[in-house]
Amino acid sequence: MRLTVVGCSGSFPGPESPASCYLVEAEHEGRTWRILLDLGSGALGPLQRHADPTALDAVLVSHLHPDHCADLLGLYVVRRYRPEGALPERLPVHGPAATGERLAMMYHGLEPGGMDGEFAFVPVRDGEAFEVGPFRVTPTGVEHPVEAYGYRVEADGAVLAFSGDTDDCPGLDRLLAGADLALLDSAFVDGRDDARGIHLSGSRAAAAALRAGGVRRLVLTHVPAWNDRDVCRAQAEAVWGGPVEVARAGDVVEVGADAPTGEHGVVVDRASASRMWSDYRRATPGLTPEDEPWVGHFGDSPAMADELLAYITDGPKRATAGLVASFERHGGPLPRVGGHWVACDGRGTPAVVLRTTELRIGPLSSVDERFAWDEGEGDRSLAFWLDAHRSAFGRECARLGLELSDELEVCFERFRVVWPPEHADA
């Protein structure tokens, strides 16, 4: 079972993420089954980077606040008015009893038949499980000012528990017990938000997961743009007693005790990367406020990640290149001058913080000898660079379903090492 974070911003879309939306996929009977947990404001656009919105098997709505369901209106338009014609079957939408009525009220001027022409609305009830292909889904009533549910999704022996919006409540014990991954609301901050019955804070999310027992991985989500993610994480880790992750738009996670995670076999340690980033920020007065940087690795295998990282820590590598199509396919933003990212080794352990100093987009054929020299690999020649990158880009094109061409757009990036001190450039 694979989870993709399409959107994780709490209450409204933020500058780095739309509101709540999580794509859950599993293979079954020769095809990929896809369900959505929520489709909140701003999420339909980024969803299309990860899946065809007309190929969904169901949408599960936690509650009827716009940041969890508003983009169902756009999905209605996609399904009804696409040039190929309306889809022959209605899409199941599971949620509170008033879901269909509320969506119709939000869409002015519905045609005859309204939302029911495209969606089959299915009211959910606390504890009454249902199935969608390989997924067994159990709704759990949670505590929020409106009718609200968390969803426990099981497939292939793995358990994903999604809280929706909630404060701590008895239902969380049933929802979270033994979950491989608990994806929990963390909109509130201890010491600032005293209201109860609305949202969890990081500490209350961690306490609920501990009390339920058996939770293997805790991921905080629904964090509003005005919150400090480091504060939310720290408050959770103080209770959890180990690493806690904070969801980012574009994260892809394989859910399950024995499931591989990460891209190209590298499981990045996001909690440690966040601590490295926090250490760098504390040691760098005057640093412009910035969200947590992208965390990843060089190359397309653990061995290559180690090899290329060594060119940085022990050698002259101060440039890198990546296919623009790869950034687009995986939903990640392109680097920006002045932005940062954390590079990990082949075990996923963060090693250095890099700061982008120069960026250019151009065809593969536009690379020059100076850039090849700055990338610092092999004998640093243009011939070596072209041979190595045509090979690597060829593998990436095969994964993306593209044909390798010297006209493919490439992001050419130069950077400095800024942290830790023993590796930082002068």
N, C-alpha and C positions, 0 to 999 in steps of 0.2 A: 504494500500500500504506500503510495507516494503522496506527500502533501506539498503543495506549492502555495506560498503566501502571495496572493495577488494584491491584497490591501490589508493594512493593519493599523491604520491611523484611527484613533478614538474620537468619536463624536462628529467629526467632519474630516474631509480630505486634508492631508497636510502637504507641505511642499515636496516631500520625498515619497509619499504613499497615498493612494486612495483610502477610503474607509473600508470596513470589514468585508473581506471576501477570501475564501480559501478553497482551492481546487484540490479534490481528493480523487486519486486514480488507482485502479487495480486491473490486472489482466484476468480475463475470465472468458472461457468458451471462445477463444480465438480472437478476442478483440479487447480494446481498452475501454473500461467503464469509467464514467466521469460524473461526479456529483459536486455541487458547490455548497459550502457552508456559508450562507449569506451572500448577498450581492448588493453591497452598500454603495453610497454615492461616490461616483467617480471610478468605480471598479470595472465597468464593462469594457472600457478602452484597453487597459493593461491586460485584462483577461485574454484578449485576442492574441497577445504575444505567446500565450501558453496553450491555448486550446481554441478550436472552432466553437463559437458560442451556439451554433446550431447542432452541435454534436454532444450536447449534455444529456445525461440520463435522468437527472433530477436536481432540484434546488431545495435546500433545507434552510428555512428562514427561522432565525432564533427569536426575533420579535419584530415589531412593526415600526420602530424608529427609522427615519430615513437613512441613517448611516449604516443600516443593515439590510435594507430592502429597496431603496429608491431606484437602483439601476435595473430592477426588473421591468421598469417602464421602457427602458431602452431595449432590453431583450425582447419585449413584446414587439417592438417596431422591427427589429432584426428578423424575427420569425415570420411576421405577417407580411412585410413589404419587400423582402429580398427579391432581386430580379428573377430568380429561378422560380418564384411562386411560394405561397405559404406552405409550411411543412405539413405533411399529411396527418401527423399524430400530435396530440397535445403533450406538453412537457409537464410532468408531475412537479408540483410545488407544494412541499410539506411545510406547514407552519401553523401559527395560531388560527383560531376559528375565523377571525375576521380578515384574513389575509386578502382574499379576493375582493372583498368590499372596500378595504382601505386602498388597495392599488387602483381600483376603478375611480375612487374619489380623487386620487392624485393625477389622473390622466383626463384632461378636459376633452370632451367631444369624442368619446368612444363610439366606434361603429356598432351596429346591431350585433349582439352576442358578446360584445365587450371582451374583457380579459379571458373569459371562459372559452373563447374561440381558440386561444393559443395555449392556455395553461389549464391543467387539471388540478384544482386546489384540493389538497388533502389535509384536513385538520389533524393535528397531532395531539396526543394525550400523554400525560405523565406515565412513564413506565410501559407504554404499549409499543412494543418493538415492531418494525416493519423491515422489509428487504427491498433493496434495489440492486439487481444483479448479484455480485459477490458480496455486497455490503449488507450487514445487519446493523440497523440503526435503532438505538433506544433513546427516545426523548426523555429528558428529565426536567421537571419544573424547577425553576430557580427564582431568586429574589431580585426583582426589578420593579419599578413603578408601574409597569404594564405586564400583561401576560407574556412570559418569556420562558425559553427553554435552552438547556444545554443539550448537546448531542454526543452520544457515545457510539462511535463508528468502529465496527469490527470487520476485518477481512484478512484472509490468509494467516490467521492466528495472531494478528496484531491488533492493538487497541489504541485508537485515537480518541481522546476526550476533549471536547470543545465546550467551554463554559458559556459562550455568548456573554451578555452583560448581566452581572449578578454581584451581589454581596455574598459573604459567607452564609451558608444555609445548610440544613440537613441533606438536601438533595445532592450536594456536591460529594458526599461520601459515596453514594451509589454511582455517581457519574465518573468519579476519578479512580476508584479502587482498582489497583493493578494495571493502570494504563501505561502503555509503552511511552506515550507522549501526552502530556497535559498542556493544552493551549488555553491559557487563562487570562481573563480580563485583568488589566492593571491600570485602570484609568485614574485612580486616586493615589495621592501621595500622603504618607503618614506625616502628621504634624501640620498639614495644610487643609486636608479635606476631612471634616468631621462628620459629615452626613452619613447616615446608614440606610441600608436597604436599596442602594443604587449600584455601586461598583465595589470591586476589590481594590486593594492596594497591593504592592509587591509582597509585603510581609503577610497580609491576610491570604493571598493566593498561595504562598509557600506553606502557611500553616494548614490550609485546607488540604493541600496535596499530601502533606505529612500525616495528617490525621486519617485520611482515606487509606493510606498504606499502599505500598507496592508501586508507586509512580516512579518510572525510570528516568524520565526526562521532563524538565519543567521549562516551558517557554511562555514568557509574558507577551501579551498582545493588547490591542485596543489602547495604545498609549497616545494620548492627544499630543499635537505638535507643540503645545506649550509646556509639556513635561520634560524634565531632564532624564533621559534614558538611563544614565549612570546611577542616578538616585533611585530610580525604580528597581534596577538590578541589585544595588547594594542593600536596599531594604529587604528584598526577597532573599538574597544570599545570607543575610544575618540570621534568618530563620531556617532556611533550607540546609545550610551547612555545607554547601558545595556549589559548583558552577550553575548559574541560572542564565538562560539565554533570553534575549529580547528580540522578537520577530522583526524582520525587515522585509519590505516588499521585494519579491524575487527569490527569496529563500526557497530551496527545494530540499525536502527531507524524506528519506525512506524510513517508514515507521515500522518497527518490529524489533524483537530481541536480537535476531540474527541478520537483520537486513543491512546491507552496505549503505553508507550515507556519503554524501558529498559528491563532487564532480570529479571524474577521472580517477576514482578510487581514493581520493584524498579527503579525509574527514576533518574539516577545519575546526579548531577549538575556538569558538567565537567568544566564550567567556574569557579565556586568557587574552585573546586579541583585544577585547574591550578594556581589560585591565592595562595592557600595554599602551593603548591609546590614551587612557586616563593618566597614566604616568607621564606620557609625553606632554599632554596638555598642561598638567600641573607644573612641569619643568620649563615651560615655554611661555613666559609672560607676554601679554599682548597678542596672543594667537587669536585670529578672528574666530568667533563662535561658529561651530560647524557640527553637523550631525556626525554620528559614527561613520568612519570611512568604510569603503568596500574592503572585504577580507577575502583573500584568495591565494592562489599560488601560480607559479610559472609552469608552462608546459602542460602536457596531457597525460602524465603518469606520475606516480610518486617518485620514481627514479629521476625523471626529468625535472621535477620540482626541486629536488635536492641539487642536481647538477647546475641548473640555472641560478639558483639562489647562491651557490658557492661563487659564481662569477661576480656576484654583488659583494658578498661579505669578504671574499678573499681576492677579488680581482677588479677589473675596470668597468664592469657592466653598469652603464648609466642610461640605458635606453631599452625600449621594448616595443613590439609591434603586435597588433591584433586585428583580426577581421572585424570590420564594422558590422557585418551580418551576424557575427557571433554575439556581439553586445545586444543587437536588436532581438535575436531569437531568445536569449535568456532574460530579457527584460531589464538588463542592467544599464545604468546611465553610462555614457561615454565619460572618460576622464575629463577633468577641466584643469586649466592652469591654476596652480595654487591649491588644488585639492590633494587629499591624502589617500593612501591605501596601505593596508597591512599585508605583507607577503609572508606566507607560511612555508615550512619545509614539507617534505613528502609524508610526514606523519600528521600534518595539520597543525603543528606547533608554530605560533607566530614568531617571526625572527627579526623583522625590521619594519619600520614605518617609512614609507616613501612619500615624497612630495613632488607632484608633477610641475615641471618648470617650462616645458614647451610641448605643444601639441599641433599636429598637422594631419589632415585627412587627405589622402590621395590614392591613386591606383598603386598596386603592388609594383608596377614597373617604374614608379617615380623614386624609389629608394636610391640614395647616392652613397658614395664611398665614405663620406664623413659619418653618416648615420650608422652604416655597418661597423665602422671603427668604434663608435660610441656604444654600440650594443655589446661589444666586448667579448664575443664568443668565437671559439676556434682560433683561426689565425687573424681574425678581425677584418678579413678581406671582403669585398663586395661579392666575389664569386662564392665564398663560403656562406655568406649571409643568404644569398639567393637560393643556393642548394638546400640549406637547412630549412628555410622558411617555406619554400615550395613544398617540401616534404611534410612539414607540420601543418601548413594550411591545406594541403591536399587531404590529410586525415580529417581536419575539421570540416572541410567542404563535404566530405562523404557523410559525416554525421548530420550536416545541415541539409543534405539533399541538393547541394549546389555543384556546379562544375568549376574546377580550378581554372582561373584565368588571370593573366597579368593585369587585367583591367578591374579586378575586384578591389573595392575600396578597403584601405587599410588605415588604421589609426596608428600613426607614428608618434611615440611619446618619449620625451626625455624626462629624467627625474633626478632628485637628490635623495640620499639616505639621511634622515633627520633623527632617527632613534633606533636602537639605544646608543648611548654616548660612545661606546667602544667601536661602533660601526659607522657613526655619523660622519658625514663629510664636514670638512673644516669650513 
